[in-house]
Amino acid sequence: MSSRRRFLQSSLMAAGAALLPAARALPASNGAKVVSTWDFGVPANREAWRILAAGGNALDAVEAGARWAETGQCNSTVGRCGYPDRDGFVTLDASIMKGDGSCGAVAALQDIDHPISVARKVMEKTPHVLLVGDGARQFAVAEGFEPRELRTPEAEKAWREWRETSRYAPEINAERRGVPGNKDNHDTIGMLALGADGRMAGACTTSGMAWKMHGRVGDSPIIGAGLYVDDQVGGATASGVGEEMLRNAASFLVVELMRQGHSPSDACHLAIERVVMKRPQASKTLQVCFLAMNNHGEVGAFALHQGFVYAVCDAQQQDTLLQAPAVYATSKT
Ligand code: GLY
């Protein structure tokens, strides 16, 4: 190698080293913890906690918690009982990520009731990160997942009623406000776990927006939008109208804000402000929620509109449900 090339190479390496934050040793964990979005996060956390409390790792914990949300409840926004798209198809999105950067996801997956476990198989058994639609279904079946009808009679009835108007207008925290005929249609479960070894993982799973266009994919299976985890910093996940998270690479943004020194709470708040800044008018009519945990186990959350709750579980508190601060008070709550 010529001395000029050697000089250029070492200069570039030095420049790269200056741009990239040096990898730090992971902090000794204060103890295991799991957090997740919405009130169904409480029982989902319990499933995850069973694993963490027994010394299990964060990845197994978030998969177990997300699996509970997919089939252990019947909820119109996650898994088996999810509401269909406007053509009547239930299509599921999910992602899973380890703090070392390994990740897997599925989008627009039909007939398989544990998309989070298919996402984990994508991570562990393929050279890819994201499989979609029929290809994701074929992969799941090849991996032993049994196809089944996901559309429940209740979801079918709601879809038929919706077709009378075919109006696509997601309501903020609708089910929580008891709005008849307009159930919550954006309550994704996002879960973040910190293992006793200081390693983190996250999972995010949803049936997406009710009555969405067939083929629509939200933020939940997109690494960096609905979920992002980095052992060096922490993790973030999102719930709400996924298009806003996609526009802002939102979960990645929250983690990067924590990397710059912001607390989880401030990072979520700053990311919400970014959403408002980008689309101030739209922000008044849709919900966006962020939940973050850093690698010391500090937790924060923020939402566009009041009504977002999140569940926290560790050795001291098993069933804690907290209200996130918000930019707007939702008038109809
Ligand atoms: N946050 C879920 C979705 O928009 O699909």
py3Dmol code that shows the C-alpha trace and the ligand (Angstrom):
import py3Dmol

protein = """\
ATOM      1  CA  MET A   1       0.000   0.000   0.000  1.00  0.00           C
ATOM      2  CA  SER A   2       1.332   3.424  -0.934  1.00  0.00           C
ATOM      3  CA  SER A   3       2.062   5.827   1.901  1.00  0.00           C
ATOM      4  CA  ARG A   4      -0.615   8.192   0.494  1.00  0.00           C
ATOM      5  CA  ARG A   5      -3.268   5.418   0.624  1.00  0.00           C
ATOM      6  CA  ARG A   6      -2.130   4.454   4.121  1.00  0.00           C
ATOM      7  CA  PHE A   7      -2.452   8.122   5.150  1.00  0.00           C
ATOM      8  CA  LEU A   8      -5.965   8.435   3.654  1.00  0.00           C
ATOM      9  CA  GLN A   9      -7.096   5.196   5.278  1.00  0.00           C
ATOM     10  CA  SER A  10      -5.861   6.160   8.710  1.00  0.00           C
ATOM     11  CA  SER A  11      -7.387   9.679   8.351  1.00  0.00           C
ATOM     12  CA  LEU A  12     -10.767   8.155   7.435  1.00  0.00           C
ATOM     13  CA  MET A  13     -10.566   5.745  10.334  1.00  0.00           C
ATOM     14  CA  ALA A  14      -9.789   8.621  12.676  1.00  0.00           C
ATOM     15  CA  ALA A  15     -12.708  10.646  11.276  1.00  0.00           C
ATOM     16  CA  GLY A  16     -15.018   7.639  11.661  1.00  0.00           C
ATOM     17  CA  ALA A  17     -13.902   7.143  15.223  1.00  0.00           C
ATOM     18  CA  ALA A  18     -14.734  10.768  15.967  1.00  0.00           C
ATOM     19  CA  LEU A  19     -18.212  10.449  14.424  1.00  0.00           C
ATOM     20  CA  LEU A  20     -19.180   7.210  16.095  1.00  0.00           C
ATOM     21  CA  PRO A  21     -19.721   7.160  19.848  1.00  0.00           C
ATOM     22  CA  ALA A  22     -17.298   4.743  21.442  1.00  0.00           C
ATOM     23  CA  ALA A  23     -18.912   1.509  22.654  1.00  0.00           C
ATOM     24  CA  ARG A  24     -19.222   1.706  26.390  1.00  0.00           C
ATOM     25  CA  ALA A  25     -19.253  -1.095  28.899  1.00  0.00           C
ATOM     26  CA  LEU A  26     -22.829  -1.916  29.829  1.00  0.00           C
ATOM     27  CA  PRO A  27     -23.859  -0.615  33.240  1.00  0.00           C
ATOM     28  CA  ALA A  28     -24.343  -3.220  35.914  1.00  0.00           C
ATOM     29  CA  SER A  29     -28.107  -3.673  35.911  1.00  0.00           C
ATOM     30  CA  ASN A  30     -29.959  -2.540  39.014  1.00  0.00           C
ATOM     31  CA  GLY A  31     -32.273  -5.413  38.366  1.00  0.00           C
ATOM     32  CA  ALA A  32     -34.598  -6.771  35.777  1.00  0.00           C
ATOM     33  CA  LYS A  33     -37.573  -4.727  34.598  1.00  0.00           C
ATOM     34  CA  VAL A  34     -40.266  -4.918  31.961  1.00  0.00           C
ATOM     35  CA  VAL A  35     -42.535  -2.141  30.695  1.00  0.00           C
ATOM     36  CA  SER A  36     -45.290  -2.123  28.130  1.00  0.00           C
ATOM     37  CA  THR A  37     -47.956   0.006  26.555  1.00  0.00           C
ATOM     38  CA  TRP A  38     -51.606   0.251  27.666  1.00  0.00           C
ATOM     39  CA  ASP A  39     -53.499  -1.528  30.421  1.00  0.00           C
ATOM     40  CA  PHE A  40     -53.198  -4.940  28.786  1.00  0.00           C
ATOM     41  CA  GLY A  41     -49.508  -4.403  29.437  1.00  0.00           C
ATOM     42  CA  VAL A  42     -50.137  -5.392  33.071  1.00  0.00           C
ATOM     43  CA  PRO A  43     -50.977  -9.062  32.391  1.00  0.00           C
ATOM     44  CA  ALA A  44     -48.500  -9.133  29.489  1.00  0.00           C
ATOM     45  CA  ASN A  45     -45.763  -7.891  31.842  1.00  0.00           C
ATOM     46  CA  ARG A  46     -46.641 -10.672  34.287  1.00  0.00           C
ATOM     47  CA  GLU A  47     -45.878 -13.259  31.608  1.00  0.00           C
ATOM     48  CA  ALA A  48     -42.580 -11.563  30.826  1.00  0.00           C
ATOM     49  CA  TRP A  49     -41.763 -11.179  34.506  1.00  0.00           C
ATOM     50  CA  ARG A  50     -42.156 -14.917  35.116  1.00  0.00           C
ATOM     51  CA  ILE A  51     -39.135 -15.362  32.832  1.00  0.00           C
ATOM     52  CA  LEU A  52     -37.069 -12.438  34.105  1.00  0.00           C
ATOM     53  CA  ALA A  53     -37.671 -13.370  37.758  1.00  0.00           C
ATOM     54  CA  ALA A  54     -36.421 -16.889  37.059  1.00  0.00           C
ATOM     55  CA  GLY A  55     -33.188 -15.437  35.642  1.00  0.00           C
ATOM     56  CA  GLY A  56     -34.295 -15.696  32.014  1.00  0.00           C
ATOM     57  CA  ASN A  57     -33.207 -13.282  29.341  1.00  0.00           C
ATOM     58  CA  ALA A  58     -34.927 -10.152  28.026  1.00  0.00           C
ATOM     59  CA  LEU A  59     -35.613 -11.649  24.585  1.00  0.00           C
ATOM     60  CA  ASP A  60     -37.521 -14.662  25.931  1.00  0.00           C
ATOM     61  CA  ALA A  61     -39.371 -12.328  28.300  1.00  0.00           C
ATOM     62  CA  VAL A  62     -40.642  -9.925  25.626  1.00  0.00           C
ATOM     63  CA  GLU A  63     -41.640 -12.775  23.331  1.00  0.00           C
ATOM     64  CA  ALA A  64     -43.669 -14.380  26.137  1.00  0.00           C
ATOM     65  CA  GLY A  65     -45.320 -11.068  27.040  1.00  0.00           C
ATOM     66  CA  ALA A  66     -46.209 -10.266  23.446  1.00  0.00           C
ATOM     67  CA  ARG A  67     -47.539 -13.783  22.877  1.00  0.00           C
ATOM     68  CA  TRP A  68     -49.903 -13.295  25.782  1.00  0.00           C
ATOM     69  CA  ALA A  69     -51.220 -10.103  24.186  1.00  0.00           C
ATOM     70  CA  GLU A  70     -51.706 -11.906  20.861  1.00  0.00           C
ATOM     71  CA  THR A  71     -53.876 -14.744  22.155  1.00  0.00           C
ATOM     72  CA  GLY A  72     -54.383 -14.467  25.926  1.00  0.00           C
ATOM     73  CA  GLN A  73     -56.896 -11.675  25.517  1.00  0.00           C
ATOM     74  CA  CYS A  74     -59.425 -10.866  22.841  1.00  0.00           C
ATOM     75  CA  ASN A  75     -58.625  -7.332  21.829  1.00  0.00           C
ATOM     76  CA  SER A  76     -59.573  -5.606  18.606  1.00  0.00           C
ATOM     77  CA  THR A  77     -56.063  -4.198  18.106  1.00  0.00           C
ATOM     78  CA  VAL A  78     -53.626  -7.074  18.678  1.00  0.00           C
ATOM     79  CA  GLY A  79     -53.379 -10.656  17.446  1.00  0.00           C
ATOM     80  CA  ARG A  80     -56.169 -13.138  17.029  1.00  0.00           C
ATOM     81  CA  CYS A  81     -59.178 -10.870  17.659  1.00  0.00           C
ATOM     82  CA  GLY A  82     -57.768  -7.913  15.725  1.00  0.00           C
ATOM     83  CA  TYR A  83     -60.146  -5.967  13.528  1.00  0.00           C
ATOM     84  CA  PRO A  84     -59.760  -6.548   9.800  1.00  0.00           C
ATOM     85  CA  ASP A  85     -58.746  -4.197   7.039  1.00  0.00           C
ATOM     86  CA  ARG A  86     -61.356  -2.549   4.841  1.00  0.00           C
ATOM     87  CA  ASP A  87     -61.587  -5.683   2.673  1.00  0.00           C
ATOM     88  CA  GLY A  88     -62.211  -7.924   5.663  1.00  0.00           C
ATOM     89  CA  PHE A  89     -58.728  -9.463   6.046  1.00  0.00           C
ATOM     90  CA  VAL A  90     -57.036  -9.612   9.461  1.00  0.00           C
ATOM     91  CA  THR A  91     -53.380  -8.795   8.761  1.00  0.00           C
ATOM     92  CA  LEU A  92     -50.837  -8.717  11.568  1.00  0.00           C
ATOM     93  CA  ASP A  93     -47.559  -6.813  12.024  1.00  0.00           C
ATOM     94  CA  ALA A  94     -44.820  -7.538  14.592  1.00  0.00           C
ATOM     95  CA  SER A  95     -41.165  -6.923  15.331  1.00  0.00           C
ATOM     96  CA  ILE A  96     -38.645  -8.104  17.883  1.00  0.00           C
ATOM     97  CA  MET A  97     -35.210  -6.667  18.623  1.00  0.00           C
ATOM     98  CA  LYS A  98     -32.257  -7.426  20.875  1.00  0.00           C
ATOM     99  CA  GLY A  99     -30.017  -4.746  22.281  1.00  0.00           C
ATOM    100  CA  ASP A 100     -27.101  -6.084  20.238  1.00  0.00           C
ATOM    101  CA  GLY A 101     -28.893  -5.039  17.033  1.00  0.00           C
ATOM    102  CA  SER A 102     -30.320  -8.432  16.012  1.00  0.00           C
ATOM    103  CA  CYS A 103     -33.894  -8.047  14.841  1.00  0.00           C
ATOM    104  CA  GLY A 104     -36.707  -9.661  12.887  1.00  0.00           C
ATOM    105  CA  ALA A 105     -40.163  -8.650  11.745  1.00  0.00           C
ATOM    106  CA  VAL A 106     -43.247  -9.671   9.793  1.00  0.00           C
ATOM    107  CA  ALA A 107     -45.815  -7.448   8.134  1.00  0.00           C
ATOM    108  CA  ALA A 108     -49.266  -8.046   6.670  1.00  0.00           C
ATOM    109  CA  LEU A 109     -49.155 -11.620   7.930  1.00  0.00           C
ATOM    110  CA  GLN A 110     -52.436 -13.541   7.629  1.00  0.00           C
ATOM    111  CA  ASP A 111     -53.797 -16.630   9.415  1.00  0.00           C
ATOM    112  CA  ILE A 112     -51.019 -16.965  12.001  1.00  0.00           C
ATOM    113  CA  ASP A 113     -51.846 -15.953  15.548  1.00  0.00           C
ATOM    114  CA  HIS A 114     -48.337 -15.457  16.942  1.00  0.00           C
ATOM    115  CA  PRO A 115     -46.633 -12.990  14.589  1.00  0.00           C
ATOM    116  CA  ILE A 116     -44.115 -12.097  17.304  1.00  0.00           C
ATOM    117  CA  SER A 117     -42.761 -15.659  17.299  1.00  0.00           C
ATOM    118  CA  VAL A 118     -42.599 -15.651  13.503  1.00  0.00           C
ATOM    119  CA  ALA A 119     -40.640 -12.370  13.764  1.00  0.00           C
ATOM    120  CA  ARG A 120     -38.222 -14.080  16.136  1.00  0.00           C
ATOM    121  CA  LYS A 121     -37.783 -16.942  13.673  1.00  0.00           C
ATOM    122  CA  VAL A 122     -37.051 -14.395  10.910  1.00  0.00           C
ATOM    123  CA  MET A 123     -34.346 -12.956  13.177  1.00  0.00           C
ATOM    124  CA  GLU A 124     -32.850 -16.292  14.141  1.00  0.00           C
ATOM    125  CA  LYS A 125     -33.271 -18.435  11.036  1.00  0.00           C
ATOM    126  CA  THR A 126     -33.044 -16.158   7.996  1.00  0.00           C
ATOM    127  CA  PRO A 127     -30.490 -13.695   6.634  1.00  0.00           C
ATOM    128  CA  HIS A 128     -33.320 -11.093   6.487  1.00  0.00           C
ATOM    129  CA  VAL A 129     -35.005  -8.665   8.856  1.00  0.00           C
ATOM    130  CA  LEU A 130     -38.533  -8.327   7.435  1.00  0.00           C
ATOM    131  CA  LEU A 131     -40.837 -10.775   5.640  1.00  0.00           C
ATOM    132  CA  VAL A 132     -44.216  -9.602   4.367  1.00  0.00           C
ATOM    133  CA  GLY A 133     -47.556 -10.963   3.228  1.00  0.00           C
ATOM    134  CA  ASP A 134     -47.687 -14.341   1.570  1.00  0.00           C
ATOM    135  CA  GLY A 135     -43.945 -14.890   1.907  1.00  0.00           C
ATOM    136  CA  ALA A 136     -44.168 -14.341   5.660  1.00  0.00           C
ATOM    137  CA  ARG A 137     -47.103 -16.772   5.845  1.00  0.00           C
ATOM    138  CA  GLN A 138     -45.247 -19.416   3.824  1.00  0.00           C
ATOM    139  CA  PHE A 139     -42.215 -19.055   6.084  1.00  0.00           C
ATOM    140  CA  ALA A 140     -44.388 -19.354   9.202  1.00  0.00           C
ATOM    141  CA  VAL A 141     -46.081 -22.517   7.934  1.00  0.00           C
ATOM    142  CA  ALA A 142     -42.695 -24.013   6.999  1.00  0.00           C
ATOM    143  CA  GLU A 143     -41.564 -23.288  10.563  1.00  0.00           C
ATOM    144  CA  GLY A 144     -44.512 -25.220  11.984  1.00  0.00           C
ATOM    145  CA  PHE A 145     -46.997 -22.437  12.752  1.00  0.00           C
ATOM    146  CA  GLU A 146     -50.523 -23.652  12.127  1.00  0.00           C
ATOM    147  CA  PRO A 147     -52.737 -21.419   9.972  1.00  0.00           C
ATOM    148  CA  ARG A 148     -56.164 -20.597  11.411  1.00  0.00           C
ATOM    149  CA  GLU A 149     -59.049 -18.201  10.950  1.00  0.00           C
ATOM    150  CA  LEU A 150     -58.243 -15.027  12.864  1.00  0.00           C
ATOM    151  CA  ARG A 151     -61.406 -13.065  12.145  1.00  0.00           C
ATOM    152  CA  THR A 152     -63.768 -13.516  15.065  1.00  0.00           C
ATOM    153  CA  PRO A 153     -67.575 -13.241  14.727  1.00  0.00           C
ATOM    154  CA  GLU A 154     -67.397 -10.016  16.767  1.00  0.00           C
ATOM    155  CA  ALA A 155     -64.764  -8.528  14.421  1.00  0.00           C
ATOM    156  CA  GLU A 156     -66.790  -9.618  11.407  1.00  0.00           C
ATOM    157  CA  LYS A 157     -69.929  -7.941  12.813  1.00  0.00           C
ATOM    158  CA  ALA A 158     -67.987  -4.703  13.487  1.00  0.00           C
ATOM    159  CA  TRP A 159     -66.544  -4.783   9.952  1.00  0.00           C
ATOM    160  CA  ARG A 160     -69.980  -5.284   8.372  1.00  0.00           C
ATOM    161  CA  GLU A 161     -71.326  -2.367  10.395  1.00  0.00           C
ATOM    162  CA  TRP A 162     -68.350  -0.211   9.402  1.00  0.00           C
ATOM    163  CA  ARG A 163     -68.975  -0.993   5.736  1.00  0.00           C
ATOM    164  CA  GLU A 164     -72.312   0.824   5.952  1.00  0.00           C
ATOM    165  CA  THR A 165     -70.344   4.092   6.005  1.00  0.00           C
ATOM    166  CA  SER A 166     -66.798   2.942   5.106  1.00  0.00           C
ATOM    167  CA  ARG A 167     -65.490   6.054   6.845  1.00  0.00           C
ATOM    168  CA  TYR A 168     -61.829   5.789   7.888  1.00  0.00           C
ATOM    169  CA  ALA A 169     -61.447   8.120  10.866  1.00  0.00           C
ATOM    170  CA  PRO A 170     -59.489   6.689  13.809  1.00  0.00           C
ATOM    171  CA  GLU A 171     -60.714   8.071  17.128  1.00  0.00           C
ATOM    172  CA  ILE A 172     -58.384   8.987  19.973  1.00  0.00           C
ATOM    173  CA  ASN A 173     -58.629   6.434  22.801  1.00  0.00           C
ATOM    174  CA  ALA A 174     -62.098   5.597  21.499  1.00  0.00           C
ATOM    175  CA  GLU A 175     -62.831   2.398  23.405  1.00  0.00           C
ATOM    176  CA  ARG A 176     -61.635   3.921  26.641  1.00  0.00           C
ATOM    177  CA  ARG A 177     -64.158   6.683  26.076  1.00  0.00           C
ATOM    178  CA  GLY A 178     -66.904   4.123  25.423  1.00  0.00           C
ATOM    179  CA  VAL A 179     -67.550   5.329  21.887  1.00  0.00           C
ATOM    180  CA  PRO A 180     -70.096   2.816  20.553  1.00  0.00           C
ATOM    181  CA  GLY A 181     -69.161   1.108  17.299  1.00  0.00           C
ATOM    182  CA  ASN A 182     -65.708   2.642  17.238  1.00  0.00           C
ATOM    183  CA  LYS A 183     -63.439   0.520  19.337  1.00  0.00           C
ATOM    184  CA  ASP A 184     -59.907   1.452  20.106  1.00  0.00           C
ATOM    185  CA  ASN A 185     -58.156   0.977  16.826  1.00  0.00           C
ATOM    186  CA  HIS A 186     -54.588   1.907  17.527  1.00  0.00           C
ATOM    187  CA  ASP A 187     -53.583   0.196  20.782  1.00  0.00           C
ATOM    188  CA  THR A 188     -50.438  -1.652  19.810  1.00  0.00           C
ATOM    189  CA  ILE A 189     -48.569  -3.505  22.507  1.00  0.00           C
ATOM    190  CA  GLY A 190     -44.940  -2.432  22.666  1.00  0.00           C
ATOM    191  CA  MET A 191     -42.799  -4.054  25.358  1.00  0.00           C
ATOM    192  CA  LEU A 192     -39.240  -3.364  26.538  1.00  0.00           C
ATOM    193  CA  ALA A 193     -37.293  -5.544  28.943  1.00  0.00           C
ATOM    194  CA  LEU A 194     -34.018  -5.201  30.796  1.00  0.00           C
ATOM    195  CA  GLY A 195     -32.487  -8.459  31.983  1.00  0.00           C
ATOM    196  CA  ALA A 196     -30.491  -8.837  35.186  1.00  0.00           C
ATOM    197  CA  ASP A 197     -27.433  -9.197  32.929  1.00  0.00           C
ATOM    198  CA  GLY A 198     -27.932  -5.623  31.642  1.00  0.00           C
ATOM    199  CA  ARG A 199     -29.038  -6.786  28.185  1.00  0.00           C
ATOM    200  CA  MET A 200     -32.231  -5.428  26.668  1.00  0.00           C
ATOM    201  CA  ALA A 201     -34.866  -6.559  24.182  1.00  0.00           C
ATOM    202  CA  GLY A 202     -38.152  -5.262  22.817  1.00  0.00           C
ATOM    203  CA  ALA A 203     -41.238  -6.553  21.052  1.00  0.00           C
ATOM    204  CA  CYS A 204     -44.084  -4.840  19.267  1.00  0.00           C
ATOM    205  CA  THR A 205     -47.190  -6.539  17.864  1.00  0.00           C
ATOM    206  CA  THR A 206     -50.468  -5.302  16.414  1.00  0.00           C
ATOM    207  CA  SER A 207     -53.287  -5.917  13.974  1.00  0.00           C
ATOM    208  CA  GLY A 208     -52.754  -2.344  12.837  1.00  0.00           C
ATOM    209  CA  MET A 209     -55.386   0.254  12.220  1.00  0.00           C
ATOM    210  CA  ALA A 210     -58.892  -1.147  11.882  1.00  0.00           C
ATOM    211  CA  TRP A 211     -60.323  -0.678   8.368  1.00  0.00           C
ATOM    212  CA  LYS A 212     -56.892   0.183   6.908  1.00  0.00           C
ATOM    213  CA  MET A 213     -56.334  -0.317   3.175  1.00  0.00           C
ATOM    214  CA  HIS A 214     -55.407  -3.891   2.298  1.00  0.00           C
ATOM    215  CA  GLY A 215     -51.604  -4.013   2.204  1.00  0.00           C
ATOM    216  CA  ARG A 216     -51.134  -1.096   4.593  1.00  0.00           C
ATOM    217  CA  VAL A 217     -48.227  -1.622   6.975  1.00  0.00           C
ATOM    218  CA  GLY A 218     -47.845   0.486  10.105  1.00  0.00           C
ATOM    219  CA  ASP A 219     -44.901   1.323  12.315  1.00  0.00           C
ATOM    220  CA  SER A 220     -44.911  -1.796  14.502  1.00  0.00           C
ATOM    221  CA  PRO A 221     -42.903  -4.118  12.207  1.00  0.00           C
ATOM    222  CA  ILE A 222     -40.540  -1.376  11.067  1.00  0.00           C
ATOM    223  CA  ILE A 223     -37.348  -1.345  13.088  1.00  0.00           C
ATOM    224  CA  GLY A 224     -36.707   2.243  14.161  1.00  0.00           C
ATOM    225  CA  ALA A 225     -40.357   3.289  13.811  1.00  0.00           C
ATOM    226  CA  GLY A 226     -42.396   1.128  16.208  1.00  0.00           C
ATOM    227  CA  LEU A 227     -39.427  -0.359  18.068  1.00  0.00           C
ATOM    228  CA  TYR A 228     -35.737   0.228  18.594  1.00  0.00           C
ATOM    229  CA  VAL A 229     -33.358  -1.192  21.206  1.00  0.00           C
ATOM    230  CA  ASP A 230     -29.666  -0.610  21.821  1.00  0.00           C
ATOM    231  CA  ASP A 231     -27.916  -2.131  24.844  1.00  0.00           C
ATOM    232  CA  GLN A 232     -25.580   0.865  24.912  1.00  0.00           C
ATOM    233  CA  VAL A 233     -28.459   3.284  25.504  1.00  0.00           C
ATOM    234  CA  GLY A 234     -31.919   1.777  25.992  1.00  0.00           C
ATOM    235  CA  GLY A 235     -35.074   1.043  24.051  1.00  0.00           C
ATOM    236  CA  ALA A 236     -38.197   2.753  22.797  1.00  0.00           C
ATOM    237  CA  THR A 237     -41.510   1.622  21.413  1.00  0.00           C
ATOM    238  CA  ALA A 238     -44.617   3.327  20.113  1.00  0.00           C
ATOM    239  CA  SER A 239     -48.368   3.061  19.869  1.00  0.00           C
ATOM    240  CA  GLY A 240     -50.910   5.124  17.985  1.00  0.00           C
ATOM    241  CA  VAL A 241     -51.317   6.043  14.348  1.00  0.00           C
ATOM    242  CA  GLY A 242     -48.273   4.381  12.805  1.00  0.00           C
ATOM    243  CA  GLU A 243     -47.916   6.718   9.855  1.00  0.00           C
ATOM    244  CA  GLU A 244     -46.611   9.400  12.262  1.00  0.00           C
ATOM    245  CA  MET A 245     -43.955   7.047  13.671  1.00  0.00           C
ATOM    246  CA  LEU A 246     -42.941   6.078  10.139  1.00  0.00           C
ATOM    247  CA  ARG A 247     -42.615   9.723   9.101  1.00  0.00           C
ATOM    248  CA  ASN A 248     -40.322  10.430  12.038  1.00  0.00           C
ATOM    249  CA  ALA A 249     -38.339   7.175  12.490  1.00  0.00           C
ATOM    250  CA  ALA A 250     -39.760   7.727  15.920  1.00  0.00           C
ATOM    251  CA  SER A 251     -38.441   4.933  18.142  1.00  0.00           C
ATOM    252  CA  PHE A 252     -34.954   5.406  16.731  1.00  0.00           C
ATOM    253  CA  LEU A 253     -35.334   9.129  17.401  1.00  0.00           C
ATOM    254  CA  VAL A 254     -36.240   8.488  21.049  1.00  0.00           C
ATOM    255  CA  VAL A 255     -33.230   6.196  21.528  1.00  0.00           C
ATOM    256  CA  GLU A 256     -30.897   8.687  19.838  1.00  0.00           C
ATOM    257  CA  LEU A 257     -32.207  11.470  22.077  1.00  0.00           C
ATOM    258  CA  MET A 258     -31.408   9.275  25.086  1.00  0.00           C
ATOM    259  CA  ARG A 259     -27.961   8.664  23.594  1.00  0.00           C
ATOM    260  CA  GLN A 260     -27.460  12.423  23.597  1.00  0.00           C
ATOM    261  CA  GLY A 261     -28.122  12.435  27.345  1.00  0.00           C
ATOM    262  CA  HIS A 262     -31.873  13.005  27.641  1.00  0.00           C
ATOM    263  CA  SER A 263     -33.856  11.051  30.190  1.00  0.00           C
ATOM    264  CA  PRO A 264     -36.392   8.542  28.790  1.00  0.00           C
ATOM    265  CA  SER A 265     -39.174  10.916  29.733  1.00  0.00           C
ATOM    266  CA  ASP A 266     -37.581  13.969  28.048  1.00  0.00           C
ATOM    267  CA  ALA A 267     -36.659  11.910  24.980  1.00  0.00           C
ATOM    268  CA  CYS A 268     -40.302  10.797  24.554  1.00  0.00           C
ATOM    269  CA  HIS A 269     -41.478  14.391  25.078  1.00  0.00           C
ATOM    270  CA  LEU A 270     -39.029  15.759  22.496  1.00  0.00           C
ATOM    271  CA  ALA A 271     -40.082  13.094  19.982  1.00  0.00           C
ATOM    272  CA  ILE A 272     -43.748  14.009  20.495  1.00  0.00           C
ATOM    273  CA  GLU A 273     -42.841  17.665  19.925  1.00  0.00           C
ATOM    274  CA  ARG A 274     -41.200  16.643  16.653  1.00  0.00           C
ATOM    275  CA  VAL A 275     -44.446  14.930  15.579  1.00  0.00           C
ATOM    276  CA  VAL A 276     -46.401  18.096  16.399  1.00  0.00           C
ATOM    277  CA  MET A 277     -43.867  20.332  14.654  1.00  0.00           C
ATOM    278  CA  LYS A 278     -44.057  18.272  11.465  1.00  0.00           C
ATOM    279  CA  ARG A 279     -47.855  18.095  11.269  1.00  0.00           C
ATOM    280  CA  PRO A 280     -49.426  20.518  13.761  1.00  0.00           C
ATOM    281  CA  GLN A 281     -52.990  20.272  12.435  1.00  0.00           C
ATOM    282  CA  ALA A 282     -53.047  16.482  12.075  1.00  0.00           C
ATOM    283  CA  SER A 283     -51.591  16.111  15.567  1.00  0.00           C
ATOM    284  CA  LYS A 284     -54.801  17.478  17.059  1.00  0.00           C
ATOM    285  CA  THR A 285     -56.874  14.602  15.724  1.00  0.00           C
ATOM    286  CA  LEU A 286     -54.720  11.500  16.125  1.00  0.00           C
ATOM    287  CA  GLN A 287     -52.960   9.717  18.939  1.00  0.00           C
ATOM    288  CA  VAL A 288     -49.217   9.025  19.155  1.00  0.00           C
ATOM    289  CA  CYS A 289     -47.597   7.510  22.264  1.00  0.00           C
ATOM    290  CA  PHE A 290     -43.984   6.733  23.131  1.00  0.00           C
ATOM    291  CA  LEU A 291     -42.583   4.543  25.904  1.00  0.00           C
ATOM    292  CA  ALA A 292     -38.854   4.307  26.644  1.00  0.00           C
ATOM    293  CA  MET A 293     -36.516   2.652  29.122  1.00  0.00           C
ATOM    294  CA  ASN A 294     -32.798   3.297  29.360  1.00  0.00           C
ATOM    295  CA  ASN A 295     -30.206   0.678  30.196  1.00  0.00           C
ATOM    296  CA  HIS A 296     -30.271   1.738  33.871  1.00  0.00           C
ATOM    297  CA  GLY A 297     -33.971   0.818  34.072  1.00  0.00           C
ATOM    298  CA  GLU A 298     -35.255   4.414  34.103  1.00  0.00           C
ATOM    299  CA  VAL A 299     -38.611   4.662  32.358  1.00  0.00           C
ATOM    300  CA  GLY A 300     -40.449   7.514  30.652  1.00  0.00           C
ATOM    301  CA  ALA A 301     -43.443   8.028  28.389  1.00  0.00           C
ATOM    302  CA  PHE A 302     -45.244  10.819  26.581  1.00  0.00           C
ATOM    303  CA  ALA A 303     -48.308  11.044  24.343  1.00  0.00           C
ATOM    304  CA  LEU A 304     -49.935  13.520  22.021  1.00  0.00           C
ATOM    305  CA  HIS A 305     -53.285  13.178  23.810  1.00  0.00           C
ATOM    306  CA  GLN A 306     -54.191  12.311  27.353  1.00  0.00           C
ATOM    307  CA  GLY A 307     -55.273   8.736  27.966  1.00  0.00           C
ATOM    308  CA  PHE A 308     -52.090   6.776  27.245  1.00  0.00           C
ATOM    309  CA  VAL A 309     -51.242   4.421  30.103  1.00  0.00           C
ATOM    310  CA  TYR A 310     -48.260   2.123  30.460  1.00  0.00           C
ATOM    311  CA  ALA A 311     -47.427  -0.789  32.721  1.00  0.00           C
ATOM    312  CA  VAL A 312     -44.238  -1.228  34.753  1.00  0.00           C
ATOM    313  CA  CYS A 313     -43.075  -4.423  36.427  1.00  0.00           C
ATOM    314  CA  ASP A 314     -39.937  -5.187  38.428  1.00  0.00           C
ATOM    315  CA  ALA A 315     -38.985  -6.808  41.736  1.00  0.00           C
ATOM    316  CA  GLN A 316     -40.616  -3.976  43.694  1.00  0.00           C
ATOM    317  CA  GLN A 317     -43.805  -3.463  41.686  1.00  0.00           C
ATOM    318  CA  GLN A 318     -45.678  -6.036  39.675  1.00  0.00           C
ATOM    319  CA  ASP A 319     -48.893  -4.433  38.453  1.00  0.00           C
ATOM    320  CA  THR A 320     -48.144  -0.722  38.241  1.00  0.00           C
ATOM    321  CA  LEU A 321     -50.103   1.241  35.642  1.00  0.00           C
ATOM    322  CA  LEU A 322     -49.094   4.854  35.035  1.00  0.00           C
ATOM    323  CA  GLN A 323     -50.648   7.712  33.094  1.00  0.00           C
ATOM    324  CA  ALA A 324     -48.312   9.330  30.557  1.00  0.00           C
ATOM    325  CA  PRO A 325     -48.189  13.114  30.310  1.00  0.00           C
ATOM    326  CA  ALA A 326     -49.544  14.536  27.059  1.00  0.00           C
ATOM    327  CA  VAL A 327     -49.511  17.639  24.903  1.00  0.00           C
ATOM    328  CA  TYR A 328     -53.300  17.852  24.543  1.00  0.00           C
ATOM    329  CA  ALA A 329     -56.111  17.044  26.924  1.00  0.00           C
ATOM    330  CA  THR A 330     -58.489  14.924  24.859  1.00  0.00           C
ATOM    331  CA  SER A 331     -61.747  16.793  25.237  1.00  0.00           C
ATOM    332  CA  LYS A 332     -64.083  13.805  25.135  1.00  0.00           C
ATOM    333  CA  THR A 333     -62.339  11.694  27.813  1.00  0.00           C
TER     334      THR A 333
END
"""
ligand_1 = """\
5
LIG
N -49.299 1.552 15.712
C -49.958 0.552 15.004
C -50.240 0.860 13.619
O -50.338 2.016 13.231
O -50.400 -0.047 12.834
"""
view = py3Dmol.view(width=600, height=400)
view.addModel(protein, "pdb")
view.setStyle({"model": 0}, {"cartoon": {"style": "trace"}})
view.addModel(ligand_1, "xyz")
view.setStyle({"model": 1}, {"stick": {}})
view.zoomTo()
view.show()
